Amino acid sequence: MFILKLILRNATRHKLRTALTVLGLTIAVLAYGLLHTVVDAWYAGAAAASNARLVTRNAISLVFPLTLAY
């Protein structure tokens, strides 16, 4: 119980530092969750695709489209 009282007393001593720390932790947890969701969605699209699908790309760059003959 003494440790909890000590933690609360020191946290309220510097309110700006405490608020910025809590804000930083909140942003970090939300960013991790968002990135994890994006990665899961990326792999879900690949898992749902057909096994017979063939992916081709231009040898020069990803920006240049392939011709319709390919």
Secondary structure, DSSP 4 states (H G I P E B T S, - for coil): -HHHHHHHHHHHHSHHHHHHHHHHHHHHHHHHHHHHHHHHHHHHHHHHS-TT------SS-SSSPPPTT-
